[in-house]
Amino acid sequence: MKVVQIWKFANKADVFPDAVFSGKLPSTAERIHVFADSWPRLILPPVVLGTVQDAGSPQIGCAKECCKRLFTHPDANRKIVSLGLIDPVAEKKWLFEATPDIAAQMRFLHACTGFSREIPDGIFLTHAHIGHYAGLMQLGREAMNADKIPVFAMPRMSDFLKNNGPWSQLVRLQNIELKELQDRQAIAVSENLSVSPILVPHRDEYSETVGFQVAGPNKKALFIPDIDKWDKWETNIEQAIAEVDYALLDGTFVDGAELPGRNIAEIPHPFVSESLQRFATLPLAERNKIYFIHFNHTNPLLIEGSEAEKRVIEAGFHVARIGMVLPL
């Protein structure tokens, strides 16, 4: 079963991302990619719910061409990086990251499943940078007033949430229920799916940073939206890719020229240009596993059909897009 981008489910005209996020239905001629398979097999995990870096697109204070038009003509599909995980047999679903776009992403994930309950069965957090946990505020008394949503986090991340407001109020009022993770210790979220956190080097001011390996009945996916540089990781990234069927990897910046005036060393990430060079000697089948994600507002990979995207695809890699499903 191949990767597809879901813009319309079979017999489900109400689940276009544009419809979910902006209330507008595109014509049926626009972006309809479906499996030839039946509806139940269509809803396989994970689903890409967002691809943008923490601060979103457009980004606050940006007067550059990359954002100028978006302030007056927002792109409904530019959502902050997140995945949805679905088990159609158990009728359960999980979010990876609690982003500032959590309301729309939760609604889209719900629309993907058709389950009666919209609230996810758990939320997995990678680390304490704004785009990855700030959406938890929507679960509190001022908003959803949720009831004990399981939040899976590493020890430092859990301590940060327990001991710092306003997050500590979510714990005290039992809007969320913290579930502590340990490095590389898999947890079974259902009979069909397990999740393993994997520590990665990043700017760990308030918490550790992890990626996640998700294992399904037949395939595995690796999700690393944030990492400093591949060489700083004690794990060999090529070996990590070899162990999975999909690798959604940090593609924050194409190169260091994207942020003139900023010290890029203060916000390190593996440039896409560096990753393309590093992985160039991998067999095509290995390169085909890689989907770049977590794009800064300046990153031309946000633009479908851009020259940057063409170069990535021609080199044998992929660019993650909202609505993509990676069957496990």
Protein Blocks (a to p, Z undefined) as FASTA:
>chain_A
ZZdddfbdehiaklcfklmmnopacdfkgopacdfbdfklmmccdddfbfbdfkopadeh
iabfklmmmmmmccfklccdddddddfklopaddehjafklmmmmmmmmmmnopablbdc
bdcdfbjcfklmmmmmmmmmklnopghiacdddfklmmmmmmocfklmmmmnomaccddd
dehiacdfbfkbccdddddddddfkbccdddddddfkbccdddfbcfbfklpmbdfklmm
mmpmbdcddfkbfblmlmghiafklmgcddfklmmmmmmmpcfklmmmpccehiafklmk
lpghiaklmmmmmnopacddehiacdZZ
